[in-house]
Amino acid sequence: MFRRLATRVALPATLLVLLLVTTALPGGAQTELPSVEDLLAEVGEIEGLNALDPVLNPVSDLVLTTLATIDDTLADAPLVNALALGGDDAVDSGVAFSQATFPEGAGTAILSREDLFADGFSSGVFQGVNTAPLLFTDSEDLDPRTGMELMRLGMTDITILGGDSALNPLVVQKLEIAGLTVTRVGGPTRVETAVETARATNPAATTALLVRAYPDEGQADDQAYADLLAAGPYAAENGWPILMTTSDGLHPATAEYLADSDITDVVVIGGTGAVSQSAEDAVTALGLSVTRVAGDNRYATAVAIANARGFESSADVDRLILAESRSRDDVWAPGFAATAHGTEHAAPVLLVDGLTIPTETLTFVLEGMVDNLLDGGPAVICASFVDSLACQAVALLMIGNVAGALELVTGLLDLIGGLPILGELLTELGLAGLLPGVLQSLTDALEQAGATTETLENLLGAVASGDPAAAQAALEEAATSVGEDVTDLVGGALGGLLGGGSGGSDDEDGGNPVDDLLGGLLGGGN
């Protein structure tokens, strides 16, 4: 089994190393960056560190357990501190999280349809109150994979979410023949199903979450469920029901429930674009207290939810869940299924977007980097559909060290020959979310230094053209116009972005860009 684990670790790591050392530079030159194995070797030299020590590496027990019980298509260990849950569809994603969360089985489970997110929307409180996994099946029949997982769990009862149109009575019949006690909870719409779920799970609850139920007309479904991808554990660990509303006003069914129930406090998830101010005002008019947890986008809202749960950065958690936010239509399934795991292990759910680790997610990870070096860092659980390179990038940041970070930064600064090239490198590293912030920091610095509007427009236009030579020339011209060195300017922008550092132009050492960035990583320099 240990040799199997080593093989699983080495192959994805080799892939990332290949990407690192083959990144193209202007003029065809290439620069070798530190390999994944080198970084891990440096960490491994810390006295007392064992790659599978559950004290220093809290994912180790989970890795060993799941490698022994989960089918090869459902889990992989890309690095010693990360577990990637795989699978081809929603059904697989539910099974994978069930096995990773309940390796010894569970007394009950929740079943929802696999092709629509509406009924699984309100499953969070069920998963928390009943310590139960959320599984998925075809609307017309019981999927054999889910059936096998129900047998493995050894449970005695199951709750079905949604009416007959959501899950055919044939599914209920098969489950009852198998000896399970089946309870169906549902209403005519997703909003009423959420209300019935609240009544069935925790009718004495005094706090509820309120989320949007539908996307805007003409928009993709993910607009409706994006904020809930991270909110499930927040509701589950507190026993709070999840209620829904239309965006422009409080839905009558939800208003009626709030008026008749014991709810005194409502936590609105998402900004006013998701749940409008008028909807919030309608809740207040019922005599209830309202708190809003929101960010500027879905990634920032996920971080805001983590903060509301008491996690200020990755240093505050023992386990971190990454979930995909938009790359495919069924990303809601592993997002919703992550709730039980996030509750059982007090783990926040943060979002990625394909190869991109958004700035908000990356900031949460980096702000805990120094503290993580002292205790091995938290485990990283990557939900189904998370890109493997994005998963590895976050895992590496959790176990990186200052020397490795400095070496990597030096390599990155060597690649500043053209901003589009920088963007390509960050994309391959899974860190493309940095690029917009780098550009914003550069333009802010140039503007403060007195660059003209025309200079800034030329720079951004050259970057947008995708021509590395034009971008490099425009950057050099902009730096010259304000009397700055190009490398110092870029280094200061990166440093300020990652750690809120003050830049380096006024430092006694002349503003070495690598020192600036290292100071940012360490929380503002020394």
C-alpha positions in Angstrom: 0.0 0.0 0.0 2.8 2.4 0.8 4.4 1.8 -2.6 1.0 2.5 -4.2 0.8 5.8 -2.3 4.3 6.7 -3.5 3.4 6.1 -7.1 0.3 8.2 -6.8 2.3 11.0 -5.3 5.1 10.9 -7.8 3.2 11.0 -11.1 1.2 14.2 -10.6 4.2 15.9 -9.0 6.2 15.0 -12.1 3.6 16.6 -14.3 3.8 19.8 -12.4 7.6 19.8 -12.6 7.3 19.3 -16.3 5.1 22.4 -16.6 7.5 24.4 -14.4 10.7 23.7 -16.4 9.2 24.0 -19.9 7.6 27.4 -19.6 8.6 29.5 -22.6 10.5 32.7 -22.2 10.8 35.6 -24.7 13.3 34.7 -27.4 12.9 31.0 -26.7 15.1 31.0 -23.6 14.1 28.7 -20.7 14.7 28.9 -16.9 14.6 25.9 -14.6 12.5 26.5 -11.5 12.6 24.4 -8.3 10.9 21.1 -8.7 8.1 19.8 -6.5 10.4 17.0 -5.3 13.0 19.6 -4.2 10.4 21.5 -2.2 9.1 18.4 -0.5 12.7 17.3 0.2 13.4 20.5 2.0 10.3 20.2 4.1 11.2 16.6 4.8 14.5 17.7 6.3 12.7 19.3 9.2 13.5 17.1 12.2 10.6 14.9 13.2 8.6 15.3 10.0 7.1 12.2 8.6 5.1 12.4 5.4 2.4 10.2 6.9 2.6 11.5 10.5 -1.1 12.3 11.4 0.1 15.0 13.9 2.2 16.9 11.4 0.1 15.9 8.3 -3.6 15.6 9.2 -4.6 14.2 5.8 -2.4 11.1 6.2 -5.0 9.0 8.0 -7.6 9.9 5.4 -5.3 9.1 2.6 -4.4 5.7 3.9 -8.1 4.8 4.7 -9.5 6.0 1.4 -6.8 4.3 -0.7 -7.8 1.1 0.9 -11.6 1.5 0.4 -12.3 3.8 -2.5 -12.2 2.7 -6.1 -9.3 3.9 -8.1 -11.5 6.2 -10.2 -12.8 8.0 -7.1 -9.7 9.2 -5.2 -6.1 10.1 -5.7 -3.4 11.5 -3.5 -1.5 14.1 -5.6 0.7 15.1 -2.7 1.2 13.8 0.9 -1.0 16.6 2.3 -3.8 16.4 -0.3 -6.6 14.1 -1.3 -8.3 14.6 -4.6 -11.7 13.1 -5.0 -12.4 12.1 -8.6 -15.3 10.7 -10.5 -17.0 11.4 -13.8 -20.4 12.8 -12.7 -22.6 13.9 -9.8 -23.2 10.4 -8.6 -19.5 9.7 -8.4 -18.9 12.9 -6.5 -21.5 12.0 -3.8 -20.0 8.5 -3.4 -16.5 9.9 -3.1 -17.4 12.4 -0.4 -19.5 9.8 1.4 -16.5 7.4 1.6 -14.0 10.1 2.5 -16.3 11.3 5.3 -17.8 8.1 6.6 -15.2 5.4 6.1 -16.8 3.3 8.9 -20.4 3.8 7.7 -23.3 5.9 8.7 -26.7 5.4 10.3 -28.6 7.4 7.7 -28.2 9.1 4.4 -29.9 11.7 2.1 -30.8 11.1 -1.5 -31.4 13.7 -4.2 -31.7 13.7 -8.0 -28.4 14.0 -9.9 -29.5 16.1 -12.8 -30.9 19.2 -11.0 -29.6 21.1 -8.0 -32.9 22.4 -6.7 -33.7 19.7 -4.2 -30.2 19.2 -2.9 -30.1 23.0 -2.3 -31.5 22.7 1.3 -29.7 19.5 2.3 -27.1 21.2 4.5 -29.0 21.1 7.8 -29.9 17.5 7.1 -26.3 16.5 6.7 -25.4 18.3 10.0 -28.3 17.3 12.2 -28.3 13.7 11.1 -24.5 13.3 10.5 -25.4 11.9 7.0 -23.9 11.9 3.5 -25.7 13.4 0.6 -25.9 10.9 -2.4 -27.3 11.3 -5.8 -29.3 9.1 -8.2 -31.0 9.1 -11.6 -34.5 10.6 -11.3 -36.2 7.5 -12.7 -34.2 4.7 -11.0 -31.7 4.0 -8.3 -28.2 4.3 -9.7 -26.2 1.1 -8.9 -23.2 3.1 -7.7 -25.3 4.8 -5.1 -27.0 1.5 -4.2 -23.6 0.0 -3.5 -22.6 2.9 -1.3 -25.8 2.6 0.7 -24.9 -1.0 1.3 -21.4 -0.1 2.4 -22.7 2.6 4.8 -24.8 0.0 6.5 -27.5 2.6 7.3 -31.1 1.8 8.4 -33.1 4.8 7.1 -32.8 7.3 4.3 -34.4 10.7 3.5 -35.4 11.5 -0.1 -35.5 15.1 -1.1 -38.1 16.2 -3.6 -41.5 14.9 -4.7 -42.4 12.1 -7.1 -41.4 14.2 -10.1 -37.9 14.6 -8.7 -37.4 10.9 -7.7 -39.7 8.2 -9.1 -41.7 6.1 -6.6 -39.7 3.1 -8.1 -36.7 4.4 -6.2 -38.6 4.4 -2.9 -39.9 0.9 -3.7 -36.4 -0.5 -4.2 -35.1 1.1 -1.0 -38.0 -0.3 1.0 -37.5 -3.8 -0.5 -33.9 -3.5 0.7 -35.2 -3.0 4.2 -34.7 0.7 4.6 -37.1 3.1 6.3 -37.7 5.9 3.7 -38.9 9.4 4.4 -39.7 11.8 1.6 -39.4 15.5 2.1 -40.6 17.8 -0.7 -42.8 20.6 -1.9 -44.1 21.8 -5.3 -41.0 24.1 -5.8 -37.5 24.3 -4.4 -38.6 27.1 -2.1 -41.3 25.0 -0.5 -38.9 22.0 -0.4 -36.5 24.1 1.7 -39.4 25.1 4.0 -40.4 21.5 4.5 -36.8 20.5 5.1 -36.6 23.2 7.8 -39.8 21.8 9.4 -38.5 18.2 9.2 -35.0 18.7 10.6 -34.9 21.4 13.2 -38.3 23.0 13.8 -37.0 24.6 17.0 -34.2 26.5 15.2 -33.9 30.2 16.1 -31.5 31.1 13.2 -31.8 30.3 9.5 -29.7 31.1 6.4 -31.4 32.9 3.5 -30.1 32.3 0.0 -31.3 33.1 -3.6 -33.4 30.4 -5.2 -33.2 31.2 -8.9 -30.7 32.8 -11.4 -31.6 36.0 -13.2 -33.4 35.4 -16.5 -31.0 34.3 -19.2 -28.2 33.5 -16.7 -26.6 30.1 -15.9 -27.9 28.1 -12.9 -24.5 28.6 -11.1 -25.6 32.2 -10.4 -28.2 30.7 -8.1 -26.2 28.2 -6.2 -22.7 29.8 -6.2 -22.9 31.3 -2.8 -24.3 28.1 -1.3 -21.3 26.0 -2.3 -19.4 27.3 0.7 -22.4 27.9 3.0 -23.5 24.3 3.6 -21.1 23.5 6.6 -21.9 26.9 8.1 -25.6 25.9 8.3 -25.0 22.3 9.2 -22.6 22.8 12.1 -25.1 25.1 13.7 -28.3 23.2 12.9 -29.6 26.2 10.9 -32.1 25.5 8.1 -31.4 26.9 4.7 -34.3 28.9 3.3 -34.7 30.3 -0.2 -36.1 33.4 -1.8 -36.5 35.1 -5.1 -33.8 37.8 -5.5 -36.0 40.8 -5.8 -38.2 40.2 -2.8 -39.0 37.7 0.0 -40.8 34.7 -1.3 -44.3 34.3 0.3 -43.7 30.7 1.4 -40.5 31.7 3.1 -42.1 34.7 4.7 -45.0 32.6 6.0 -42.5 30.1 7.6 -40.4 32.8 9.2 -43.6 34.4 10.7 -44.8 31.1 12.1 -41.6 29.5 13.3 -39.2 30.2 16.2 -36.7 31.9 13.9 -35.4 35.2 15.4 -32.2 35.7 13.4 -31.6 35.4 9.7 -28.2 35.2 8.0 -28.4 36.4 4.4 -25.7 34.8 2.2 -24.5 36.9 -0.7 -24.7 40.5 -1.8 -27.7 42.5 -2.8 -27.4 41.2 -6.3 -28.2 37.7 -4.9 -30.7 38.6 -2.2 -31.9 42.2 -2.7 -32.2 44.9 0.0 -35.9 44.8 -0.4 -35.9 41.1 0.5 -33.8 41.9 3.5 -36.1 44.7 4.5 -39.1 42.3 4.3 -37.3 40.0 6.8 -36.7 42.9 9.1 -40.3 44.0 8.9 -41.2 40.6 10.4 -39.4 41.7 13.5 -36.3 39.5 12.9 -32.6 40.4 13.2 -30.7 40.2 9.9 -27.0 39.7 9.3 -25.5 39.6 5.8 -22.4 37.5 5.0 -21.1 38.5 1.6 -18.1 39.4 -0.6 -17.7 41.1 -4.0 -18.0 37.8 -5.8 -18.6 34.1 -5.2 -14.9 33.6 -4.2 -15.0 36.5 -1.7 -18.3 35.3 -0.3 -16.8 31.9 0.3 -13.9 33.5 2.3 -16.5 35.7 4.1 -18.3 32.6 5.2 -15.0 31.0 6.4 -14.4 34.2 8.4 -17.9 34.0 9.9 -17.1 30.5 11.0 -14.0 31.7 12.8 -11.4 31.0 10.2 -9.4 34.1 9.4 -6.8 32.3 7.3 -5.5 28.8 6.5 -3.6 28.9 9.7 -6.8 28.5 11.6 -7.9 25.2 10.1 -6.8 21.6 10.2 -8.5 20.8 6.9 -9.4 22.8 3.9 -11.9 21.9 1.1 -11.5 23.2 -2.4 -14.5 23.1 -4.7 -14.9 23.9 -8.4 -17.2 26.9 -9.0 -18.1 27.0 -12.7 -16.2 24.7 -15.1 -19.2 22.4 -15.7 -22.9 22.4 -15.1 -22.9 19.9 -12.2 -20.3 21.5 -9.9 -23.1 22.0 -7.4 -23.1 18.3 -6.6 -19.7 17.9 -5.0 -20.2 21.4 -3.5 -23.3 20.3 -1.7 -21.9 16.9 -0.8 -18.9 18.6 0.8 -21.1 19.8 3.6 -20.9 16.7 5.8 -17.1 16.6 5.5 -16.8 20.3 6.2 -18.9 19.9 9.3 -17.2 16.7 10.6 -13.8 18.2 10.2 -14.5 21.9 10.8 -13.2 22.7 7.3 -14.0 25.8 5.3 -15.0 25.4 1.6 -13.1 27.7 -0.8 -13.6 28.0 -4.5 -11.4 27.7 -7.6 -12.2 28.3 -11.2 -10.6 25.6 -13.4 -6.8 26.3 -13.4 -7.4 29.6 -11.7 -7.0 30.0 -8.0 -8.9 33.3 -7.5 -7.1 36.1 -5.6 -9.6 35.8 -2.7 -8.9 32.1 -2.2 -5.2 32.5 -2.7 -5.0 35.3 -0.1 -6.8 33.1 2.5 -4.2 30.4 1.9 -1.1 32.7 1.8 -2.1 34.6 5.0 -1.6 31.4 7.0 1.5 30.3 5.2 4.1 31.1 7.9 2.1 29.6 10.7 1.5 26.5 8.6 5.2 25.9 8.2 5.4 25.4 12.0 2.9 22.5 12.1 2.8 20.9 8.7 -0.2 22.9 7.5 -3.8 21.8 7.0 -4.9 18.9 4.9 -6.3 19.9 1.5 -9.4 18.0 0.3 -10.1 18.7 -3.4 -13.7 17.9 -4.3 -14.6 16.1 -7.5 -14.0 18.2 -10.7 -11.3 20.5 -9.1 -8.4 20.7 -11.6 -5.5 18.6 -10.4 -3.0 21.4 -10.9 -5.0 23.8 -8.9 -5.3 21.2 -6.2 -1.5 20.6 -6.2 -0.7 24.3 -6.2 -2.7 24.9 -3.0 -1.3 21.8 -1.4 2.3 23.0 -2.2 1.6 26.4 -0.7 0.5 24.7 2.5 3.8 22.8 2.9 6.2 25.3 1.3 9.0 27.0 3.2 10.6 30.4 3.1 13.7 29.2 1.2 11.5 27.5 -1.4 9.2 30.5 -1.7 12.2 32.8 -2.2 13.7 30.5 -4.9 10.4 30.3 -6.7 9.9 34.1 -6.6 13.4 34.7 -8.0 12.5 32.3 -10.9 9.2 34.1 -11.5 10.9 37.5 -11.6 13.3 36.1 -14.2 10.3 35.4 -16.4 9.0 39.0 -16.5 10.1 39.4 -20.1 6.5 39.9 -21.1 3.3 40.2 -19.0 1.4 37.7 -21.2 4.2 35.2 -20.5 3.7 35.8 -16.8 0.0 35.1 -17.3 0.7 31.8 -19.0 3.1 30.7 -16.3 0.6 31.6 -13.5 -2.1 29.7 -15.4 0.0 26.6 -15.7 0.8 26.8 -11.9 -2.9 27.2 -11.2 -2.3 30.7 -9.9 -3.8 32.7 -12.8 -5.9 34.6 -10.3 -2.8 36.6 -9.5 -2.5 38.3 -12.9 -5.4 40.8 -12.6 -4.1 41.8 -9.2 -0.6 42.2 -10.5 -1.8 44.5 -13.3 -3.9 46.5 -11.0 -1.0 46.9 -8.5 1.3 48.0 -11.4 -1.1 50.6 -12.7 -1.8 51.9 -9.2 1.9 52.3 -8.6 2.5 54.0 -11.9 -0.4 56.4 -11.4 0.8 57.3 -7.9 4.3 57.9 -9.3 2.9 60.4 -11.8 2.4 58.4 -15.0 0.1 60.0 -17.5 -3.2 58.5 -18.5 -1.8 58.0 -22.0 1.1 55.9 -20.6 -1.3 53.7 -18.6 -3.6 53.2 -21.6 -0.6 52.2 -23.8 0.5 49.7 -21.2 -2.9 48.1 -20.8 -3.5 48.1 -24.5 -0.2 46.3 -25.1 -1.0 43.7 -22.5 -4.4 43.2 -24.0 -2.9 42.7 -27.4 -1.1 39.5 -26.2 2.2 40.5 -27.8 5.0 39.9 -25.3 7.4 42.2 -27.0 4.8 45.1 -27.1 3.9 44.5 -23.5 7.5 44.5 -22.4 8.3 47.7 -24.4 5.2 49.5 -22.9 6.1 48.4 -19.4 9.7 49.7 -19.8 8.4 53.0 -21.2 6.0 53.4 -18.3 8.7 52.6 -15.8 11.1 55.1 -17.4 8.5 57.8 -17.5 8.3 57.8 -13.6 12.0 57.0 -13.0 11.6 53.5 -11.8 13.4 50.2 -12.6 11.1 47.7 -14.3 12.1 44.8 -12.0 11.7 46.9 -8.9 8.3 48.0 -10.1 7.0 44.5 -10.8 8.5 43.0 -7.6 6.9 45.7 -5.5 3.5 45.1 -7.2 3.7 41.3 -6.5 4.8 41.9 -2.9 2.0 44.3 -2.2 -0.5 42.0 -3.8 0.4 38.9 -1.9 1.0 40.3 1.6 0.0 43.9 1.8 3.7 44.9 1.9 4.6 48.5 1.5 6.8 48.0 -1.6 10.5 48.7 -1.6 11.2 52.2 -3.1 11.8 53.8 0.3 13.7 51.0 1.9 17.4 51.3 2.7 18.3 48.3 0.6 17.0 50.1 -2.5 13.8 48.1 -2.8 15.0 44.6 -3.9 11.8 43.1 -5.5 12.5 39.6 -4.1 12.8 41.0 -0.6 9.6 43.0 -1.1 7.7 39.9 -2.1 9.2 37.8 0.7 8.3 40.5 3.1 4.8 40.4 1.8 4.6 36.7 2.3 5.8 37.0 5.9 3.1 39.6 6.7 4.6 42.9 5.9 8.3 42.4 6.1 10.7 42.8 9.0 
